[in-house]
Amino acid sequence: MTWVERKTIVYQLEELPYDDAGKLAIIDVSKVRVKVPGYVYPVDIGAWCYTARKKPYRDTHTEKCAVVFVQLDSFRKLRKDFIRRYLEYISGHLNLGKSPKSLLTGVSQFATFIKWCDCNMPHALDNHNHISKAVSHFSEEQIHKARASEININTAAALQMVAITALSTMYGDKNKALFEGVRRISRSQEATNVTESPNEDNAKIALNIYLNIFHQLTEFIVNFVKYQIELRLPHQSYWCFPKAIPFKIN
C-alpha cells in the first residue's frame, strides 16, 4: 500500500462558505483542513474520508506535524456527507461561543471515535443507519477498557458523551432516539483526580527550582550561548541538546 500526501484546502472555521439555505458550500469536503480555535495547526478533517491515515512528521515545531498521509484505495465516498455534517456541527459550536479549549477537546475526543470506526466498522460513517450500532460497540469497548484500568471511567464517559452529542445534532436527533439502546457510561466522582495543594515547604522547593531553571535559560537565550547547555539544579544536572523530539540525559 502506498502512502500519499493529497492536495488540501485550508479554511478558517469561522469563514467556512455556506449557501443561501445554510448548507456548507464546499464541493469536495475530503480536501478540507480547518483552522479550529485551540489547535496550533489546521485539522485535516477531510482526511476522515480515508480509513487508512497516518502522520509521518513528528516535529511539533512546524506545521508539517499536522500533515496527514492517506492510502488512496481506502477512500470512502459516502463519508463525504458525514464530514459535511460534522463541519457544520463544529462551526455551529463556534457560533455558540464555545471556548478554544472546549473545541479542541471536543474535536480530539470525537477523532477517537472516528479512529475506532476505521478499525472496527469502516462502513458506520457511510450513513446514519449504522451509527447507533457503532456507538454501542464503541461504548462497550470503553467500558471494558475502564474495567481493565486501561482508561479512567470518566474518560470513557466523556468519549461516549462527545460522540452521542455530536451525532445527535448532526442527524437532527434532538431526543437522542438513535441511541436509546446504547448503555450509558456514568461519570464517577471517586475517579476524579483532585490535585491537592502542596504544603509550604514543598511549594518553596518547587518555586526555587522553577526560578533556577528560568534564570539559567534566560542567560542561555539572552547571551546567545551555544548548545550544549547544562541545567544545574539542586538534586542533579541535566544536559540539553538541540533536537526536534525532546529528550534528556541524566
N, C-alpha and C positions, 0 to 999 in steps of 0.2 A: 504494500500500500504506500502511495506517495503522499507526503505532506506538502501542502502548498499554502502560500500567502495570497489570498484573493484581494481584489480591489475593494475598498470600502469608502463610505462617505460619512464624515463626522458632522453631527448636529449638536447644537446646544439643546438640552431638554426643553427649555422654555421657548425655543424657537422652532420646534417641530411643525411642519406645514400641515394645515387642516383645510378641508374643503368647506363649502357653504353648509353642508349637512352635519358638520362637526366630526367628520371621519378623517383619519390620518391620510394625507395625500402624498404618499410615497409609493412609487411603483414597485420597487424591489426592496422590501424590508430586510432581506437576507444580507444586504451590504451595509446596514446601518450600524454605526458606532455612535454612542451618545455620551456627551459630557454631563454626567449626573453629579449634582452637588454632593460633596462629601468624598468623591473619588478624585484622585490626583490626575488620572489619565482617562480618556474616553473608554466606556464599557462596550465591548463588542457583543451586543445583544443579538445582532443579526446572525452571528456565528451559531446561535442555538438552532438554526435550521439544519445544522450538520450534527450528527450524533458522535462523530469522531473529531475531537478538538484537542489542541494542546498549546501551551505557551512555551516556546523554545528559549526565550530570553529571560534570564533571572536578575539582571542588573536593574534594581528598582530606581536607580538614579536617572534613567532615561525612559522615554515613552515606549521604547522597544519592549519593555516588560509587559505591556498591555496588548502586544500583537498576538493574534491567535492564528495558528495554522490549522487547516482542516484537511480531511480526506474528501475529495470531491464526490466520490461514489457513496458517501454517507449522507448526502443531501436528501432532505425530506420536504418536498414541495408543499405538502399540505400543512406544514408547520407555519407557513407564512401568515396565515390568519391568526394563529396563536400569538406570534411575535407582534403583529399589528395591535392586537388587543392589549398585550402587556405594555407596549409603548404608550398607548392611550391611558392605561391604568396608572403608570408611574408619573405621566405628565399631569394627570388629574390630582395626584397626591401633592405634586409641587404647587399646583394652584391652590390647594387647601392649606398651604403654609407649612408643610412638613419640613422639619429641620434637616440640614445636610446629613447629620448623624443618623437620623431615622431612615432617610432614603438609602444611605449606604448600607445600613444593617438589613433593611428590607430586601434590597436587590441581591446582596450577597447570600442571604438565607434562602431566597427563592431560587437562586442559582444551584443550591444544594439539591433542591427537588428536581431541577432540570437534569442535573448530572445523574441522579438516581433513575430517572426515566430513560436516559440514554443507555444505561447499562441493563435495565430490567424490563422496561416497557417502551421501546422506541416509538411505537405507534400511538401511545397515550396522548401525545400532544397534537396529533393529526386532526382530531375533532373532539368535541366535548363529551361524546358518548363513552369515552374510555377514562375520563378524568376522575370520576368517583372511585373506580376500581384502583386506579393508580395511587390516589391519595390514601386509600385504605391500606394498600400493601406498603406504601411508604411509611405510614404511621406505625404499622405493626413492626416494621424493621427498627424504627426509632425506639419503640417500647422495648424491643429485645436488646438493643444496644444499651439503653438506660439500665435495664435489669442486670446486664453483664458488666456494668460500671464502665462501659466504653465512652459514654457521654452522660452529662448531667440530665436528670429528668426535666429540668426547666429548659434546657437546650432543646430537648425533644419536643416539649410543648410549644416552644417558640417557632420551631421549624414547621410544625403542623399548622399552627395558627396563621403564619405568614402565607403558607400555601393555600389554605382554605379561604382566607380573607381575599387574597388576590384573585383567585379563580372564581369565587362567587361574584365579585364585582365585574370581572372580565366577561362573564357569561350571563350577566343580568339576573343572577340568582340571589335576590335580596334576602330571602328567608333561609338561604343555605340548604335548600331541599335536596340538592345534588349530593350532599354529604350526610344525610340522615343516618345511613348505615355505617358510618365511619366511627370507630371507637375513639373518643376524645381523650387527649392526654392532659391531665391536670397538673398545674404547677404545684410545687411543694415549697412551703416557706422554710422547712428544715433544710432543703437542698440549696438554699440561697447562701452564697459565700459572703459573709459580712466582714468587712475589713475593720479590725479593731485599731483604735488609735494607739500609737506607741507611747511608752512611758517617757518621762522627760530625759532620762539617761540615754535611752536608745535613740530618741529624736536628736539629741545633741551630737551623738556619734555620727548619725546619718548626715546631719547638716554639715558637719565638719568635712566629711568625705566628699559630699557634693561640691562644697566650696573649693576644696583642694583640687578636684578634677577641673572645675570651672577655671580657676586661676592658671593651672598648667596648660589647658587647651587654649586659653586666651593668649598666653605668652607664645605658644606654638604658632597661632594664626597671625597675630599682630606683628611678630618679628620674622615671619616667613621662614620659620625653621623647617629644615628638610626632614622627611621621613628617614629613618625610623624614629619613633618617639617613645620614650619610656615614661609611663604614668607611675609616679611614686606615691603609693598610698600607705597608710599606717600598717596594714597587715601584710602586704606584699606589693610587688611591682608588676605592671603589665606592659608588654611591648605592643605597639600598634604599627601596622603596615598598610600601605595603600592597596585596597582590594575591593572589587565590586561586591563580593559577598563577604560581610563582616565576619571576622574570626579573631581569636586572641590566643596567645601562647603564654602560659604562666611561667 
